[in-house]
Amino acid sequence: MSLSLIAKSIKPSPTLKLNEKFAILKEKGDPVIHLGGGEPKSKAPMDAMLAAIAHINTGEVRYAPADGIPALKQAIIRYTEEFYERKVRPENVIASSGAKQAIMVALQAILNPQEEVIFPAPYWVSYPDMARLIGAIPVPALPEDGTFYPSIKDITDRVGSYTKVVIINSPNNPTGAMYSEDFIAEVVEFCEKKDLWLIMDDIYHRLIFDGRKPINCYKYAKKLDENSKIILINGVSKQYAMTGYRIGWAVGNKKVIEAMANIQGHQTSGPSVILQKAAVGALNGIQSGVESLRATLENNRNVMISLLNSFEGVRVTKPDGTFYCFADFSAYEKDSNKLSEFLIDKVQVLTVPGKEFGLDGYLRLSYCGSIKDIQEGIERMKWALDPNSPNELYIGDRKLVRDWA
Ligand SMILES: Cc1ncc(COP(=O)(O)O)c(C=O)c1O
């Protein structure tokens, strides 16, 4: 079949594929544990649910403006003032169907085919394919010092005449690393000096631990007017546990936001009004759910890290935020795809291979589920991988017998 070159260059989203696999196994009644998830298990805020229902009850659900309804823009403006001490105008804001679409239309608005986009590795699985969708070139920057914390040199070393954009995601999916304030300052200053676009993917910025405070990239920017080339991304998916509502946003200069709205207008039109109203409810409503989610995740992280630390052969860096940890399993198996397959086949634990995030030998493990799942999941993995494990393991009344070395 003669599919386009772009279609042929794109892989399915590995995390969405895993969710499908999980649903199939669960449906079959298998005792599968999902440590590959990308969404909190808490409920959406009541204010969000009520706002959506109230709008449905009007019986009039119509098209929304391509760049978002005024009430959501106002809520985003207030959010930007609260967390970024920056007053923006409605023309500087676009609401999209998830942070994913906001990033995609931003890239479409600024990148030409063959131009390059740099982002630290390990990276969120979608960045490379988003670049490829435009015919642009993804340029991952793996920190040279072997940590998950890039230095400015890791970025600047990869800048060439085709570089147009840098994407920074901190705290980071998949490592949970929150980059230092100094690094963010250096990136902002460097991008301004070189006249590069800077996409700050702040989707996890409030889900941080150990008393850390969210970092405000604008603090280090000199261009704070309509010449600013920072595009700030955020959304309700993670912090409000509203992944299925599909509302994210971008804040940027008037021209780029207008271009993004034009593109989005032809792609999907504005996001559903019902879901935008729900996002307004979440942003303007009672905020205690965000802190309680953050505290739960911090506790879950502590449990997962202490279990992994007692796992001989696994090396792990304590995440500073998000709900992911990226652990080095290469002592057991260097091919992370093989290892992930092995774990699902032998002990029904779902993990995401590090290769998908640009670093083989690692697995991404999520701690957004229950403590019980975290404990049992890691226990099963340990049983499967540790050659000194007893020969048998019971999962409920199922007996598993080791038939591998
Ligand atoms: C780093 C990062 N950016 C953006 C997104 C997309 O979020 P949304 O659900 O708002 O599209 C995700 C989702 O997993 C993510 O991990």
PDBQT file of the ligand as one rigid body, heavy atoms in Angstrom, charges set to zero:
ROOT
HETATM    1  C1  LIG A 501       6.136  15.045  29.173  1.00  0.00    +0.000 C 
HETATM    2  C2  LIG A 501       4.732  15.016  28.710  1.00  0.00    +0.000 A 
HETATM    3  N1  LIG A 501       4.257  16.052  27.989  1.00  0.00    +0.000 NA
HETATM    4  C3  LIG A 501       2.984  16.064  27.543  1.00  0.00    +0.000 A 
HETATM    5  C4  LIG A 501       2.120  15.014  27.807  1.00  0.00    +0.000 A 
HETATM    6  C5  LIG A 501       0.722  15.062  27.235  1.00  0.00    +0.000 C 
HETATM    7  O1  LIG A 501      -0.239  15.357  28.170  1.00  0.00    +0.000 OA
HETATM    8  P1  LIG A 501      -1.773  15.474  27.770  1.00  0.00    +0.000 P 
HETATM    9  O2  LIG A 501      -2.475  14.314  28.399  1.00  0.00    +0.000 OA
HETATM   10  O3  LIG A 501      -2.226  16.789  28.361  1.00  0.00    +0.000 OA
HETATM   11  O4  LIG A 501      -1.875  15.479  26.299  1.00  0.00    +0.000 OA
HETATM   12  C6  LIG A 501       2.573  13.911  28.538  1.00  0.00    +0.000 A 
HETATM   13  C7  LIG A 501       1.697  12.754  28.776  1.00  0.00    +0.000 C 
HETATM   14  O5  LIG A 501       2.097  11.669  29.134  1.00  0.00    +0.000 OA
HETATM   15  C8  LIG A 501       3.896  13.923  29.024  1.00  0.00    +0.000 A 
HETATM   16  O6  LIG A 501       4.387  12.910  29.757  1.00  0.00    +0.000 OA
ENDROOT
TORSDOF 0
